[in-house]
Amino acid sequence: MTLLLYYLGGVGVRERSRYAAAVVFLMYLLDTLVSPGVVRVLLSALLLSNLRATWIAANWSPDSEEAALPPRLRGNLGRQVCRPLSTVALAEGADFVLCVFRRFLAGCDIRLGDDLGDRF
């Protein structure tokens, strides 16, 4: 029965129902008051933010000026820096892992301070 309540509450939140978000939050909050815990308090805070977001989304209209997306930039700093950096990091990481596996398979001690090659 509890699973059905939270499932239907999630469906209601998906349809931007303020009532569904409030019911799910209040039921979970009451359950948290009965059996408190750190994780339950954090999940209650998450459901409270979900209630707030549902309240805001219920007033949103897709035809308004605020709903217009900003123009896309063709090239940005993330593309220029992160892609080459990620390929270098993946290559270096793969070399390190292969070197450690070779030492493991050879039956040697695995010490990070040992001679791991020219790159490390």
C-alpha positions in Angstrom: 0.0 0.0 0.0 2.9 2.4 0.8 4.6 1.6 -2.5 1.4 2.4 -4.3 1.1 5.8 -2.4 4.6 6.8 -3.4 4.2 5.6 -6.9 1.0 7.5 -7.5 2.5 10.5 -5.7 5.4 10.4 -8.2 3.0 10.2 -11.1 1.1 13.2 -9.7 4.3 15.2 -9.3 5.2 14.4 -12.8 1.9 15.9 -13.8 2.7 19.0 -11.7 0.1 18.3 -9.0 0.7 20.4 -5.9 -1.6 18.1 -4.0 0.4 15.0 -4.8 3.7 16.6 -3.9 2.3 17.8 -0.6 0.8 14.4 0.3 4.0 12.5 -0.5 6.1 15.0 1.6 3.7 15.0 4.5 3.4 11.2 4.6 7.2 10.8 4.5 7.6 13.5 7.1 5.2 11.8 9.5 7.0 8.5 8.9 10.3 10.3 9.7 8.9 11.7 12.9 7.9 8.1 14.0 11.3 6.6 13.2 13.9 9.4 12.8 17.2 9.0 11.1 19.8 11.1 9.3 19.0 9.6 5.9 15.3 10.1 6.5 15.8 13.8 7.4 17.9 14.3 4.3 15.2 12.6 2.1 12.5 14.8 3.8 14.5 17.9 2.8 14.7 16.5 -0.8 10.9 16.0 -0.8 10.4 19.5 0.5 12.5 20.9 -2.4 10.5 18.7 -4.7 7.3 20.3 -3.3 8.7 23.7 -3.9 9.8 22.8 -7.5 6.3 21.4 -8.2 4.7 24.6 -6.9 6.9 26.7 -9.2 6.4 24.3 -12.2 2.6 24.4 -11.8 2.6 28.1 -12.6 5.0 27.7 -15.6 3.6 28.3 -19.1 5.6 27.2 -22.1 4.5 30.2 -24.2 5.9 32.9 -21.9 9.1 34.9 -22.6 10.9 33.3 -19.7 10.5 29.9 -21.4 12.5 30.8 -24.4 15.9 29.0 -24.5 19.0 31.1 -24.8 21.0 30.9 -28.1 23.5 28.1 -28.3 27.2 29.0 -28.5 29.1 27.2 -31.2 32.4 26.8 -29.3 32.9 27.3 -25.6 35.6 26.8 -23.1 34.4 23.4 -22.0 34.8 22.0 -25.5 38.1 23.6 -26.1 39.7 22.5 -22.8 37.9 19.5 -21.4 37.9 17.2 -24.5 41.7 17.3 -25.1 42.3 17.1 -21.3 40.0 14.1 -20.9 41.7 12.2 -23.7 45.1 12.8 -22.2 43.8 11.8 -18.7 42.3 8.6 -20.1 45.5 7.7 -21.9 47.6 8.4 -18.8 45.2 6.5 -16.6 45.2 3.5 -18.9 49.0 3.4 -18.9 49.1 3.5 -15.1 46.5 0.7 -14.8 48.3 -1.4 -17.3 51.6 -0.9 -15.5 50.0 -1.9 -12.2 48.4 -5.0 -13.7 51.7 -6.1 -15.3 53.4 -5.9 -11.9 50.6 -7.8 -10.3 50.7 -10.5 -13.0 54.4 -10.8 -12.8 54.2 -11.5 -9.0 56.1 -8.5 -7.9 55.3 -6.2 -5.0 52.9 -3.4 -6.0 54.3 -0.2 -4.6 53.3 3.1 -6.0 56.7 4.6 -5.2 58.5 1.9 -7.3 59.8 2.5 -10.8 56.6 2.7 -12.9 58.2 3.9 -16.1 59.2 7.2 -17.5 55.7 8.8 -17.2 55.2 8.3 -13.5 
